[in-house]
Amino acid sequence: MALREADRAMATTMERPEIPPINPKRGGTAPWPVTFYRSAVGKKWVMAVTGIMVMGFVFFHAVGNLKVYLGAEDLNHYAEFLQQLLVPILPPTIALWIMRGGLLVAIVFHIHSAYGLTRMNHRANGSGYEQRRHYQAANAASRSMRWTGIVVGLFILFHLADLTFGTLNPDFVRDDVYRNLVASLSRPPVALIYIIANIGLGIHLFHGSWSMFQSLGLNNPRWNSWRKGFAIGFAGLVMVINVSFPIAVLTGVVSATNNPDCVTDGSVIVDCTQYENQEATP
């Protein structure tokens, strides 16, 4: 009996290993938004809100680019409309660059919050006992979110260099969007990059559309079928529209040779903006 009491007393006095907190406190006081963002809930909210912003952009960007099927005049007029937003309140292209800046900030916070949540999960599972993730409870889209996110991020940089700044497009002509699009996607390797990247975007959008409701606390089981339907429909629509562009150019559905708005020299597009000069001619 005395031996058992001695063992019990020794067990209570033994030092237990200190487990680091999942989200350690930092020195000093910070404003409420910063404190909220440092928490897991805050990061999930930021991921959801910035995800909605990105989803809105990719949807309207895809729908707007459908004007390529109407010809060079319609697509180039659409691009000119974007450049003239809020004119004369703001100079041309300023509103467009403000929106691009806001989108860039949203993407940066989206990536940072995802990285922060991953670090929190590693700290939660890395204190002496590591629990393997139950992959049977997670679908392929959720397991590949990190990699599809990397693919989309690299594609954004390539897309900007190709069709916005023209550094990767040898036939780039400023303000001639139709010509630049056809000239770029006429190259099979570039078209393949666009197809693969937009498939990755579709997978990323599917899981993001599904999980954002849970991040915002809107995860009632009665809504699961609606959430799944929305995720499939939204991601599928954006992916099909975007993938259709390189396929249409490669198959000749969209080209300069069968478009009266473009001047060509053989298979080379010379110009797709001559309609502006025709309209100015009395």
N, C-alpha and C positions, 0 to 999 in steps of 0.2 A: 504493500500500500504506500509506504513512504517512498519507494523507488518510483512508482507511477507519478506521485506528486512532484518529485524532483524532475522527472522527464517533462511534465507539463509546464513547470516553471521555466525550464531551460528553453522549451519551444517558444514560450511567449516572449522571452528576452532575446531570442536570436534576431539579428538584424535581417530584415527582408530587403531584397534588391530594389532599389528605387526605380520606378517605371516613369520614364519621361512623359510629360503630357502630350496629347495629340497636337494641341495647338498652344504651344508655350506662350506665356505672357511676355510682353516686351516692356522695356523700361519706359517710363514717362507716360503721359496721358495723350491721347489722340482724339481728334474730333469723332463724333458718332459715325459718320459715313466710313471713315477709315477703320474704326473698330468693327463695324458691321462687316466690311469687306474681308477683314482678316479671319472671320469665322467661316465655318463650312457652309452654313446656311447662306451667308452673304455671297460667298463665291458661287454657290449654285444659282442664286438669283441673278447675279451678274452674267453668268453663263447663259441663262435663259433669256434675259432681256437683250443682250448683245446678239444672241442667236436669232431672235426674232428680227432684229435690225438687218442682219445678214440675209435672212430668208426673204425679207421684203425686197432687198436689193436684187438678189439673184432672180427672183420671180419677175419683177418688172424689167430687168435687163434682158431676160430671155424673151418675154413677150414683145418688148420693143424691137428686138433683133429679128422678129418674124417678118418685119417689113422687107427683109432681104428678098423674100419671095415675090414682092410686088415690084422689084426692080431698083436700079440705082437711084432714081429720082426720089422715091419714097424713103429709102433708107438714109440717104444723105440729107434729106429735109428733116428727118427725125433727129439725126445727129446735130443739125444746125439748131433745131428747136431746143435741145438740151443746152447748147452753148449760149443761147439767148435767154435762158431763164432769169427772171427778175430784172431784165433790162427794160427801162433805163435806170431803175433804182440802183442796180449794181452794174459795173462794166461787164461786157461779155465774158463768159466762161468762169466768172468769179463764183457764182452760185453753184456751178457744177463742181468746182474744186473744193468748195466748202463741204458739199455732200461727200465728196471723195475723202476729205480729211476726217469727217465724222465717221465714215465707214472704216477708215484705217484705225481710228481710236477704238471703235467697237471690236475690230478683229484683234487688236493688241490685248485688250482686256479679256476677250474670249479665250485667247491662248494662255494668258497669265493665270486666269482663274482655273482653267483646266489643269495647268501645271501645279498650282497650289493645292488643288484637291487631290491630285496624284501623290504629292508629297505627304499630305495628311494621311492618306490611306497607307502609305508605306510606313509612317511612324506608328500607326495604329496596329499594324501587323508585324512590326519588326522588333518587338521588345521581348526577345527570348523565345517566343512561341509564334511561329509563322504558320498561318492557316492558308492552305491552297484554295484558290478561288474555285467555286463550283461552276464550271463552264457550262454544265448542262442547263443551268438556270439563266444563262446569258446567250443571246443569239450572236450570229456571226457579225452583224453590223456593230453591236456594242463592243465586241472584242477587238474590232478593227478601227475603232474611232481614232485612236492615236495615229495610225498609219494613214488613214484616209485624210485626216487633218493635215498631215505633213504633205501629202500629195496635193491637196487643194492649195495649201500655202505656197508651195513651189510653183504650181500652175498659175497662181495669181501674178507672181513675179514675171513668169514667162509671158503671160497674156499682156501685161502692161508693156513689157519691152517689145512685144511683137506688134500689137495693134494700137497702143496709146502713144508710145514714144517712137516706135518704128526702128529701133536699133537692131532688132533681129529679123526685120522684114526688108529684104533687099529691094523690093519694088514699092516701098512705102511712099505715099504722097499725102501730105498733110491735108486734112479736111475732106479727103475723098474716101469715105468709110467703105463704100461698096467695093471700090477697086482694091483697097488694102485687104479686105476680108477675103475676096476671091483669090488674090495673089498669094496670100498666106496659106489658105487651106488647099490650094492647088498642089502644094508640096505634100506627098503622101506621108513622110515621117512627121510633119507638123500636124497633119490631119489626125494621125494616129495618137499623137500626144493629146489633142483636144478630146478625142473619143475616150481614151483611158481616164483622163483627168475628170471628165464629166460623169463617167460611171462612178468614180470614187466620190465625187460630189454628191451624186444621188444616194449612195450608201450612207454618207455622212449626214445628209439631210433627213434621211429616213429615221435614223436613230435619234438625231437631234430633235426632230419634230415630235417624236414619241416621248422622249425623256423630259422635254421642257415643261410639260404639264405637271410631271411629278416634282420637278425642281420648284415650281411655283405653288405647290401644294394642291394642285387640281388633279388628284389621282384616285378619285372615287372609282371602285371596280365597275360601277354601272356605266362608266364612260369609256371603259377600255376598248370596246368595239369601235366607238366613234374615234377615239384617239388613233387606233391602228389604221382605220380607214383614211383618216386625214393624213397620217404620215406616209402611207403608201401612195395616196393620190397626189399629194404635193410633191414628194420626192420624184415620183415617176414622171409627172408632168414636166418638171424642170429638166430632168435628165433627158427625156425624149426630145424636147425642143432643142436643147443645146447639142445633143449628138446628131440631130438631123442636119445641122449646118455643114459640118465637114463631109458628111455622106452626100449631101446635095451637091456640093462643089465637086467632089471626086467623081460623081456619076454624071456630071454635066447638067443637072437640073438647074443649078445656079451657076451661071458663067457669063463672061463678057461677050462671047461670040454670039450668043442668042439674045442679048439684051440691047435694045436700040439706044439706051442711054450712054453706052460706052463706045469709045473709039479704040480699035485694036490694030496691032501690027502683027499679023499672023496669030499666034497664041498668046502674045504679050499684050496686056492691057495698057493703053496709052493714057486714057483719061475717061472718067465717068461723070464729069461735071459740066459738060458742054451744054446740058439742058438749061443751065442758068443763063448762058449767053443767048440761047434761043429765045428765052422768055423776055430778055431785055431788048430783043430786036423788034421794032414795030412792024 
